[in-house]
Amino acid sequence: MLNFMAKRLFVAALVAFTVSVIAFSLLRLSGDLATMIAGEDASATDIELIREQYGLNKAYYLQYLDWLGAGIQGDLGESMFYPEEVTSLIKDRLPNTLTLAGLGVLFAMGLAIPMGVIAALRPDSWIDRLALTIAVFGQALPGFWFALMLMFVFGLFLRWLPISGNETLAHFILPAISLGYYSTPAVMRLTRTGMLEVLNSDYIRTAHAKGLPTFIILFKHALRNAIIPVVALSSVQFGNMLGGSVVTETVFQIQGIGHLAWESISRNDFPVVQAVLLLVACFYIILVLLGDLVNAWLDPRLRVT
């Protein structure tokens, strides 16, 4: 297990380094940052002053090393729009995004896994078709349209839930449903496929022949093996929710890092954009790493790869 963990940690560190290079380079490939910051009407003198102020007159690799060294120490620079440090901005807004993504994953898993199990137990039945229909709608509906429909029905028409803000947990219910429903189809189909494969295996038939209770066979033997790919997918979906929360947070006016990224892009606040991009990518890498470790714990055969 330790050897497996060491290999995965090395790969994760390598990917994190590659992502940091990409995050640093993307904004600089979009044009001259000094000109973008100063504005199109700025004089050459003003542009040169800004280039010197932000170290943009240095070679690219020196800029990257300075940025990476400061980032490792927790210094991600200062926002060009907000009068505070980027680290402080992210600390204030990250809890809202983590809450939204966490509730979204719980909703997706709570809906998709039971549907996948039931559909596998009754293949080609009306329950199976209903589950597949829900899955198809989940992938077909645009996220922003579904969010607006939730706001109209449950916020404006029924007045059950608030439709904007992040003051209480109730404010996160509709956004979490909107964000989590998009991940439901993939998890449901993977659970259904895994359960169908496991339920037709020899050891499940042997367990039935020994007279084990159906509940024990289903949850202790079948679901444990069928859930392995779902764990990996869930970690990826959680990362997708962190990175894909921009639309949801903007629609519901949640002050998270997704909404912060949207504001920063529209204002050319490149230190914030750079930091958010790197942060989301690192979260994604960590979640995939944790998913691999959990899978290796569930299935010892994966540790030899």
VEXGUKOL-881947 format. One line per 2 residues: their letters; for each residue z, y, x of N, C-alpha, C. Coordinates in pm, whole numbers. Each point is the difference from the previous one (the first is absolute). Layout:
REM VEXGUKOL-881947
A) Z,Y,X,Z,Y,X,Z,Y,X | ...
REM end
This chain:
REM VEXGUKOL-881947
ML) 0,-121,83,0,121,-83,0,126,86 | 78,-1,111,5,116,88,-135,28,64
NF) -70,-107,38,-133,18,58,-96,60,-102 | 9,-46,-124,-83,53,-108,30,148,-22
MA) 129,36,-1,39,139,-19,-51,88,114 | 10,-51,122,-46,78,116,-150,28,-8
KR) -77,-100,-40,-145,20,-13,-32,103,-108 | 68,-10,-114,-26,93,-108,44,143,37
LF) 110,13,72,45,132,43,-99,63,98 | -55,-82,89,-99,51,95,-124,50,-74
VA) -47,-79,-96,-118,41,-78,30,127,-79 | 120,8,-59,36,119,-78,5,124,88
AL) 56,-13,122,6,113,92,-140,44,42 | -88,-96,23,-138,32,38,-73,73,-112
VA) 21,-47,-123,-64,65,-115,56,141,-20 | 132,16,19,62,131,-15,-56,99,103
FT) -20,-46,123,-59,86,103,-142,41,-39 | -78,-97,-48,-138,29,-40,-3,101,-115
VS) 91,-18,-96,5,91,-115,39,141,45 | 92,11,96,40,132,47,-118,72,65
VI) -82,-74,74,-119,61,61,-97,47,-107 | -19,-85,-102,-93,36,-108,53,120,-78
AF) 131,0,-32,59,111,-75,-12,130,77 | 17,-7,132,-12,119,82,-144,48,9
SL) -94,-93,4,-140,35,24,-72,47,-125 | 37,-54,-117,-76,29,-121,-9,150,-30
LR) 114,68,8,0,142,-32,-81,81,101 | 3,-43,125,-76,72,102,-149,-26,-9
LS) -37,-113,-57,-142,-27,-20,-58,80,-116 | 87,54,-84,-49,76,-115,-45,141,36
GD) 27,43,124,-43,133,42,102,62,94 | -23,125,34,90,74,88,125,41,-78
LA) 115,-61,35,123,27,-74,43,145,14 | -21,58,116,40,140,20,-76,92,-95
TM) -129,-24,-18,-80,80,-92,43,-23,-144 | 32,-127,-34,44,-31,-136,133,67,-32
IA) 90,3,99,131,62,-21,-12,152,-12 | -78,57,89,-14,146,3,-80,53,-117
GE) -94,-80,-49,-87,47,-108,-136,41,53 | -98,-3,-87,-137,28,43,-20,144,45
DA) 81,93,-50,-17,140,34,81,43,121 | 71,-94,64,84,35,114,-86,35,121
SA) 55,85,84,-71,37,122,15,-109,105 | -82,6,103,6,-97,108,134,5,72
TD) 58,120,9,130,15,66,109,-71,-79 | -3,18,-132,100,-67,-84,-13,-152,9
IE) -122,-48,2,-23,-145,10,54,-54,131 | -22,74,108,49,-44,130,153,1,5
LI) 61,100,-64,146,5,-5,57,-121,-75 | -62,-36,-111,45,-116,-77,-23,-128,80
RE) -112,-7,67,-30,-118,82,106,-18,109 | 44,111,57,103,-8,103,137,-29,-60
QY) 28,58,-118,130,-19,-65,25,-146,-35 | -103,-67,-51,15,-139,-42,-46,-101,105
GL) -28,47,119,-40,-91,108,-137,-60,-19 | -85,63,-78,-133,-53,-27,-99,28,113
NK) 46,76,99,-85,26,115,13,-107,108 | 90,-95,-20,17,-110,95,-102,-109,-28
AY) -13,-91,97,-86,-117,-20,56,-84,-114 | -90,-74,-69,41,-79,-116,112,-99,34
YL) -13,-66,113,100,-104,32,136,63,28 | 1,123,56,127,68,23,61,45,-133
QY) -84,47,-92,49,36,-134,61,-122,-69 | -69,-114,14,50,-122,-64,134,-43,59
LD) 11,4,133,125,-41,65,115,92,-38 | -29,131,-7,105,94,-41,44,-28,-144
WL) -98,-23,-87,31,-26,-142,75,-132,-16 | -44,-104,71,64,-130,-12,142,4,56
GA) 17,66,115,134,9,59,96,74,-90 | -46,110,-59,87,75,-92,28,-81,-126
GI) -103,-74,-50,18,-81,-120,101,-111,19 | -1,-62,117,98,-107,29,142,55,-5
QG) 16,126,38,133,64,-3,33,60,-136 | -90,-19,-96,25,51,-135,-52,139,-26
DL) -73,57,95,-54,134,-16,-148,-11,-36 | -34,25,-125,-138,-10,-46,-66,136,-15
GE) 64,101,57,-58,134,-3,51,81,-118 | -60,116,-17,38,91,-108,-117,19,-96
SM) 34,9,-128,-103,24,-101,-58,140,16 | -129,10,-29,-66,130,7,10,76,-132
FY) 48,-65,-104,12,65,-130,146,17,-40 | 79,-108,12,142,7,-32,79,48,122
PE) 101,80,-19,78,51,114,105,-101,46 | -41,-120,30,94,-101,49,-76,-107,77
EV) 77,-88,64,-60,-105,81,-59,-110,-89 | -101,-67,55,-65,-108,-74,99,-112,-30
TS) 85,-32,97,99,-107,-20,91,30,-119 | 41,125,-13,86,38,-113,-73,-12,-133
LI) -128,40,-2,-80,-13,-122,-10,-145,-44 | -28,-88,96,-17,-142,-32,132,-61,-45
KD) 111,36,65,130,-53,-38,35,38,-143 | -36,119,-41,31,46,-135,-82,-74,-106
RL) -124,-36,34,-91,-55,-101,-17,-151,8 | 32,-60,113,-20,-144,16,80,-82,-101
PN) 127,33,-29,74,-81,-99,-70,-10,-136 | -65,107,-44,-70,-5,-128,-117,-97,3
TL) -75,0,111,-112,-92,11,47,-144,11 | 107,-24,77,54,-136,13,52,-50,-135
TL) 64,88,-75,48,-39,-134,-116,-36,-91 | -103,83,2,-118,-25,-84,-68,-129,39
AG) -24,-21,129,-67,-122,45,85,-124,-26 | 131,11,22,88,-113,-24,1,-42,-147
LG) 9,98,-89,-3,-31,-144,-137,-53,-41 | -104,52,64,-135,-49,-29,-16,-146,38
VL) 53,-38,115,-7,-140,44,81,-89,-93 | 120,46,-38,83,-80,-91,-71,-21,-134
FA) -64,105,-50,-74,-14,-126,-116,-99,17 | -76,15,109,-115,-88,22,44,-146,15
MG) 104,-24,80,47,-137,20,61,-57,-129 | 78,84,-69,65,-46,-122,-99,-34,-110
LA) -115,64,1,-102,-29,-100,-97,-108,46 | -42,8,127,-109,-86,47,45,-144,27
IP) 116,-19,63,42,-136,36,28,-85,-124 | 78,47,-98,16,-82,-123,-132,-26,-71
MG) -89,99,-6,-130,-22,-63,-80,-106,74 | 2,6,135,-73,-99,79,55,-140,-17
VI) 133,-13,-6,62,-132,-19,-33,-56,-137 | 14,82,-103,-28,-46,-137,-148,-37,-16
AA) -87,82,59,-144,-29,-9,-34,-130,70 | 69,-31,111,-26,-125,71,53,-121,-77
LR) 110,20,-71,56,-110,-79,-85,-31,-123 | -73,102,-50,-85,-19,-118,-143,46,31
PD) -68,-68,92,-136,44,37,-96,-11,-118 | -89,98,-9,-103,7,-103,57,17,-141
SW) 126,36,-10,59,27,-131,-11,149,-31 | 46,39,-118,-5,141,-37,91,83,90
ID) 110,-61,47,89,72,92,-71,28,131 | -73,-100,50,-77,16,123,-104,110,-16
RL) -71,-2,-111,-103,102,-23,60,139,-16 | 117,8,-66,67,129,-15,41,55,136
AL) 55,-86,85,40,44,134,-119,48,81 | -111,-72,-8,-121,41,72,-56,132,-56
TI) 11,17,-131,-47,125,-61,83,119,48 | 131,-17,4,87,106,51,-34,31,145
AV) -29,-104,77,-35,20,141,-130,77,15 | -99,-34,-82,-129,69,6,16,147,-36
FG) 78,29,-105,23,139,-37,71,76,111 | 92,-68,70,73,65,107,-91,46,113
QA) -103,-78,29,-92,39,106,-107,97,-49 | -33,-4,-128,-108,83,-52,44,142,-31
LP) 127,19,-39,46,132,-40,19,90,122 | -58,119,1,28,97,107,147,40,-4
GF) 61,9,118,142,27,6,41,132,-64 | -79,106,22,37,130,-55,-13,0,-153
WF) -100,-74,-53,-19,-5,-146,115,-76,-64 | 40,-112,60,112,-78,-53,128,82,3
AL) 19,77,108,118,86,10,1,104,-112 | -115,60,-27,-8,100,-106,26,-62,-137
ML) -48,-123,-23,25,-68,-127,149,-30,-18 | 66,-41,108,144,-25,-7,75,129,-33
MF) -41,109,63,63,129,-27,-18,40,-147 | -122,-20,-52,-28,41,-138,79,-84,-100
VF) -2,-134,20,63,-88,-99,152,6,7 | 55,-24,120,146,-15,11,72,133,27
GL) -74,100,49,64,127,28,-21,105,-107 | -124,15,-47,-31,105,-97,8,-48,-145
FL) -52,-121,-29,-3,-49,-137,134,-61,-41 | 49,-98,75,127,-65,-34,122,75,54
RW) -21,79,106,109,77,63,115,-89,46 | -35,-115,57,102,-91,52,40,32,143
LP) -98,45,78,23,16,144,-57,134,48 | 60,57,107,-55,123,57,-133,-27,70
IS) -85,102,6,-135,-20,53,-22,70,134 | 98,71,51,-18,64,130,136,23,64
GN) -3,12,133,123,23,74,58,-128,57 | 110,15,74,65,-116,63,152,17,2
ET) 55,66,-104,143,29,-1,85,-125,-26 | -43,-87,-91,78,-118,-36,-86,-125,14
LA) 65,-115,-14,-74,-127,9,-101,-13,-113 | 30,60,-114,-92,-8,-114,-134,66,32
HF) 1,99,88,-124,67,38,-95,-91,77 | 54,-109,56,-83,-89,82,-58,-117,-80
IL) 41,-18,-125,-41,-119,-75,-151,1,-26 | -51,106,-59,-144,6,-28,-84,-1,128
PA) 36,77,103,-78,-10,125,4,-139,62 | 114,-68,-7,10,-134,58,-89,-99,-75
IS) -4,12,-133,-88,-86,-79,-146,28,35 | -34,127,10,-137,38,34,-40,-53,138
LG) 90,12,96,-29,-44,136,3,-151,12 | 98,-65,-67,16,-144,14,-101,-82,-77
YY) -51,56,-111,-94,-78,-82,-129,-29,74 | -39,89,90,-123,-22,75,13,-120,96
ST) 123,-31,45,22,-113,90,22,-130,-74 | 22,7,-131,29,-119,-78,-110,-106,3
PA) -128,36,-17,-105,-103,-6,-7,-90,123 | 3,58,119,-11,-80,121,117,-97,13
VM) 121,49,-27,119,-85,12,-3,-110,-106 | -40,35,-123,-4,-99,-108,-100,-111,31
RL) -119,37,44,-102,-101,28,39,-88,117 | 61,58,102,43,-79,115,112,-95,-38
TR) 93,47,-83,108,-88,-48,-57,-114,-83 | -91,31,-90,-61,-103,-85,-75,-103,84
TG) -80,46,96,-76,-93,84,93,-87,83 | 103,62,57,95,-78,80,75,-102,-80
ML) 43,37,-120,73,-93,-85,-91,-115,-46 | -125,28,-34,-92,-107,-40,-20,-99,112
EV) -12,49,122,-20,-89,115,124,-83,27 | 116,64,-8,124,-72,30,33,-102,-110
LN) -20,38,-126,34,-90,-110,-86,-126,-1 | -117,5,63,-88,-118,7,19,-79,129
SD) 100,36,80,22,-70,128,82,-128,-22 | -3,-86,101,64,-131,-11,152,10,-10
YI) 60,92,76,147,3,1,56,48,-133 | -77,79,-75,45,42,-133,-7,-119,-96
RT) -106,-80,11,-9,-120,-84,111,-97,34 | 34,-11,128,112,-87,41,132,49,-58
AH) 19,131,0,123,57,-55,11,-29,-149 | -114,10,-71,1,-36,-143,33,-148,-18
AK) -57,-85,87,23,-144,-11,146,-36,24 | 68,79,84,142,-26,28,90,49,-112
GL) -57,70,-96,78,46,-113,74,130,22 | -42,80,98,65,129,22,-26,93,-118
PT) 96,83,-34,-20,96,-111,-119,92,29 | -70,35,-106,-118,86,13,34,134,63
FI) 116,55,-36,42,129,55,13,-8,152 | 61,-108,50,18,-17,145,-135,-16,69
IL) -88,-79,-61,-132,-23,59,-79,130,7 | 9,77,-107,-81,122,-10,47,107,98
FK) 130,25,3,49,115,77,46,-37,142 | 52,-119,19,48,-36,133,-111,-56,88
HA) -93,-75,-58,-103,-65,81,-136,69,-13 | -43,27,-121,-135,54,-17,-8,148,35
LR) 86,81,-62,-10,144,19,30,40,144 | 89,-70,67,34,36,139,-123,-8,90
NA) -84,-101,-20,-120,-13,82,-113,91,-50 | -8,18,-131,-107,85,-54,25,148,29
II) 126,37,22,34,141,17,-30,51,140 | -27,-89,96,-17,42,140,-111,103,15
PV) -122,-24,-48,-101,106,13,32,124,-83 | 77,-15,-107,38,114,-82,93,94,77
VA) 87,-58,84,90,82,82,-80,89,94 | -98,-59,67,-85,79,90,-75,108,-76
LS) -53,-35,-117,-74,98,-79,93,110,-51 | 122,-35,-36,94,100,-51,33,104,106
SV) 17,-43,124,27,96,107,-117,94,19 | -122,-54,-10,-119,84,12,-9,97,-118
QF) 30,-49,-120,-7,85,-119,104,113,6 | 116,-29,56,101,105,15,-50,109,95
GN) -65,-44,109,-60,98,90,-110,79,-67 | -79,-68,-83,-106,70,-75,59,104,-95
ML) 114,-33,-60,63,95,-91,52,123,73 | 53,-21,121,45,114,79,-116,91,35
GG) -112,-61,42,-116,78,37,-81,49,-118 | 6,-73,-110,-80,35,-117,75,78,-105
SV) 118,51,36,81,74,-98,-46,144,-17 | -103,41,73,-44,140,-4,-38,40,-143
VT) -86,-81,-64,-47,32,-135,116,-3,-99 | 81,-106,7,110,-15,-96,101,113,14
ET) 37,32,124,97,106,20,-55,136,-42 | -130,20,18,-61,127,-40,-5,12,-152
VF) -36,-109,-68,-10,4,-146,138,24,-62 | 101,-71,50,135,10,-58,86,105,70
QI) -57,73,95,71,108,70,130,-51,63 | -11,-112,70,112,-54,76,-8,52,143
QG) 108,56,48,0,60,134,25,-107,105 | -103,-81,24,6,-104,102,-96,30,113
IG) -14,-96,92,-87,25,116,-147,-6,-39 | -33,-69,-110,-138,0,-48,-41,139,-47
HL) 86,61,-79,-25,136,-47,1,98,116 | 89,-23,96,5,84,120,-130,-10,79
AW) -54,-121,12,-127,-18,72,-113,74,-70 | -4,-9,-134,-105,70,-75,10,151,20
ES) 121,54,-8,20,144,23,-41,40,141 | 36,-82,97,-26,33,141,-149,-5,31
IS) -71,-97,-59,-145,-7,21,-68,123,-57 | 42,42,-118,-63,117,-64,31,129,74
RN) 108,0,80,40,121,72,-28,-7,151 | -67,-107,43,-30,-19,142,126,-3,86
DF) 106,-56,-56,127,-12,74,-4,-130,80 | -74,1,112,-32,-126,68,121,-70,61
PV) 109,67,45,115,-76,51,62,-90,-108 | 4,49,-124,57,-78,-109,-92,-117,-35
VQ) -130,27,-10,-96,-107,-32,7,-110,105 | 3,39,125,6,-95,111,126,-85,-8
AV) 113,63,-28,128,-71,-6,5,-96,-118 | -48,44,-116,1,-86,-120,-90,-121,22
LL) -118,22,57,-92,-110,28,63,-103,92 | 64,47,106,65,-91,94,118,-73,-65
LV) 78,72,-80,117,-60,-64,-39,-111,-96 | -99,27,-85,-45,-101,-97,-56,-121,71
AC) -78,22,107,-56,-111,76,111,-85,63 | 103,64,54,111,-74,61,76,-80,-105
FY) 21,60,-118,64,-75,-109,-84,-123,-36 | -129,19,-6,-91,-109,-33,11,-112,102
II) 2,34,128,11,-99,107,133,-75,-9 | 108,74,-25,132,-64,-9,6,-94,-119
LV) -57,41,-112,2,-85,-120,-80,-128,21 | -116,10,64,-80,-120,28,77,-92,95
LL) 66,59,100,81,-80,93,112,-72,-73 | 70,70,-87,108,-63,-78,-55,-110,-90
GD) -117,23,-60,-62,-104,-83,-31,-125,80 | -51,16,123,-28,-115,86,128,-76,35
LV) 107,74,28,126,-64,37,61,-76,-118 | -8,59,-120,51,-68,-119,-81,-125,-28
NA) -131,7,15,-84,-117,-20,32,-109,100 | 24,38,124,36,-99,103,134,-64,-31
WL) 91,75,-60,129,-57,-39,-18,-96,-119 | -87,34,-94,-24,-87,-114,-78,-126,38
DP) -94,14,92,-87,-111,40,2,-15,152 | 81,-91,55,11,-15,147,-134,-33,68
RL) -98,-51,-75,-128,-34,61,-72,123,53 | 30,118,-58,-66,122,44,50,47,136
RV) 114,-50,44,58,47,127,-76,-50,122 | -82,-101,-16,-71,-55,116,-131,72,23
T) -38,93,-88,-127,73,17,16,113,99
REM end
